[in-house]
């Protein structure tokens, strides 16, 4: 799958926003402990995903996502 640089930036923004929402939910549900842990994990995963996409789009030319039947997926700048 190929994304141009504008769409890649939109995905980074959405993931970062989702991480912020998850962190706020974790803070609000901190009294129970369970919700805070789940929200913290979700925020961490969203932040790592956002950073990975931003890294792949660092050259500002878009991203190519590559997935093989065997092995880990990877991305590269176009």
N, C-alpha and C positions, 0 to 999 in steps of 0.2 A: 504494500500500500504506500502510496506517495502523497505527501502533503506539501502544499506550498508554505512559505514562511509565515504568511498571515494566519492560516489555519493552525499551524503549529503553535504560534503565539497565543491564539485563542484557547487551545487545549491546555497550555501551561497555566493560563489565567484561571480557567475553570477548576483545574486540579488544585491550584493554590487556594482558591476561594473555598473549595470543599474541605481542605485541610483546616482552614480557619474556622469554618462552621463546626467541624468535628472537635476542634480544641475547645470551642465555646460550650458545646454540648457536654464535653467531659468535665469542664469546670462547674457547670450547673448541676450535673448529676453526681458530683463528687461526694455527696453525702452517703450514697449507697455503696460506692466503691466499684461495683460491677460495671455500671454505665461509664464511669470514668476510664476504666481500663480499656474497654472496648472502643471508646471514642479516641483514646490516646493511640491505640494500635491503628485505627482507621486514619487518623491524622498523619501518623508516621508513614503509612503506605502511600497516601496521597502526596505527601511532600517528596518522597523518594521518586515517585512517578513523574511529578512535575520537574524535579531536577534532572532526571534522565532525558526527558523530552527537550528541556531547555539546552542541555549539553549537546544533544544531537543537532539542534537547530542553531548552534552557536555561530556558524558561518553565515547565517541569514539567508540561506538559499533553499530552505525546505528540508524535509526529512523523507527518507526511504525506510520503511519498516520491512524487515525480512524475517520470515518464519519458515523453518524447514520441518518436515515431519519428525525428524529426530534432532534433538539439541535445543539449545536456548535461543529465543528470538533476539534479534539485535537491530539497531538502527544506525543509519549513517547519513551524513549531510549529502544533499544532491549535488 
